Amino acid sequence: MEKINPITLKGVREVEEKKLVGFRVVCEDMAGYGQEIPKASMALNLRKNEMKQIVDPVKLIGAFKAAKTSEEDDGYWVCYEVHDFEDIPDGMVTLVIPAQKYAVLNFTGHASEIFKVYTPLHKWIEENGHTRVPEKWSLEIYSKWTGNEDIVDLCDPIV
């Protein structure tokens, strides 16, 4: 069994509506996302002073839909949460994530390992009588992101 860094299942959490501002990344394949998401994160961090009404300037939020989706919803959004949309900086986009129930797992490790952590999260969801809803927005809420280590809550939508 391959070793992955520490994971902690946090259970089920109701998350209120989130208004997000940042960059949308659209790539042809997972390798492209692996290269482009970190670049977008760093670029957004450098420009966060241009954003108004940031809820928490330390928490970077990634949003995506795991299921095949419309062209409009395709991709990965790298964002900060804002209280309200105001004077959106050039080149940035907005996204509203409706209130949703999530299964949450906390992961500490390198971003390149995150995809491996979804397997134990999906297993926990099934074993605990929940159903995944991949057509809804998944969230990755980063409280730390560096070149060597990330601390992230993976939020998979459930019913």
N, C-alpha and C positions, 0 to 999 in steps of 0.2 A: 504494500500500500504506500502510495507516495505521501510524503509529509507536506502538510500545508501549515502555515502559521496559525497562531491562536484564533479560534472562533468561539463566540459565545452566543448561544441562542437567547434572544430576548423575549420571545413569545409574540403575542399579537398586540398591535398598537393601532389605535384610531388616529389618523393624521388629518388635520383640518386642511381646507383649501390652501394651496400655496400659489403665490404669484411669483414667477421667476423671470429674471432678465439675464441674458448672457449670449452665448454663441451656440449655433446649431452646427453639428458636425455630421456630414453624410459621406459615407465611404462605400466602396464596392464590396469589401470583405472585412473580416475580423482583424486581419493584420493591419489594414488601413486604419481602423478605429484605434488599435493599439498604438499607432504612431501619432495620430492626429488629436486624440482626446487629451493627452498630456500637454501638447503644444497649445491647444485651446484653453486649457486650465491655466497655464502660465500666462498667456496673453490676457485672459480675463482678470487674473490677479493683478497684473500690472495696470489695468484700466479700471479697477473697482472704484477708485476715487472719482471717476466720472459719473458713477451711478448714484441716484438719489434714493433715499428711504430704505437702505439695506437693513434687513432684520438682524443678521449676525454676520459681520465681515470675516469671521473665521470659518464659517460653514459653507463649503462649496457643495452644490447639489447637482448630481447628474440625473437626467430623466430620459427614459426610453420605453418603448413598448416591445415586449418580448415576442409577440405574435406578428405575423405578416400584417402590415397595416397600410393605410393610404399613403400616397406620396407626401401628403401634407404632414403626416405624423412620423414619417420615416426618419431615422437618424438618432443621434444622441445629443441632448441639450446639456451644455456645461453652463451652470448659472449660479447666481446668488438669489436668495429670496428677498423680496421687497414688500414693504407694507402696502404700497400702491404704485401703479405705473406713472412715472413722471419724468419727462424729458429723457426719453430713452436715447442713449449714446449712439452715434453713427455706427452702423455695422452690427449692432446688437439686435436680438429678437426678444419677444415676450412669449410666455407660455403660462397658462393657468392649469394647475393640476387640481381636479375636484377632490373634495374630502373622500377618503378611502380607508378601508381596513387593510392592514399589512401584517404579514409575518416578517419579523425583523431578526436579523443576525448581525452581530458586530464582528468585524474582521480587522485584524492588525497584521500588516504584511505589505509586500510589494504589489502594486496595482496589477502587474502582469499575472498574479495568482488569483485575482478576484473571480474570474470565470469558474475556477475549480470549486469555489465555495458555494456556488448556487446548488450543486448536487446535494450536499447535506441539508441545505435549507429546504429544497423541494421534498426531500425524504421526510423531514420533520413535519412539513405541511400535511402530507398524505397520512402519516402515522397519527396525527392529531385531529383527523376528521375535517380538515379544511380543504377547500378547492382553490387551486390557482386560477387567476383571471388574467392571462397573458395579454389580452386585448386592452387592458387598462395600464396606466402609467406605473412603471417600476421606478423606484428612487434609490440613488446611492448618495448618502449624506456623509460627506467627508468632514471630520473635525480636525484632521491633520493630513497633509499631503506633501511629501518631499520626494526627492529622487530615490530614496532608499526605503521609506516606510510610509504607509498610509494607515489611518484609522478611519473606518467607514462602517456605517450602518447600511446594510443591504435590506431594502424594503420591497418585498414581493407582494403584489396585490392578491387578496384572497376574499372569499365569501364564506 
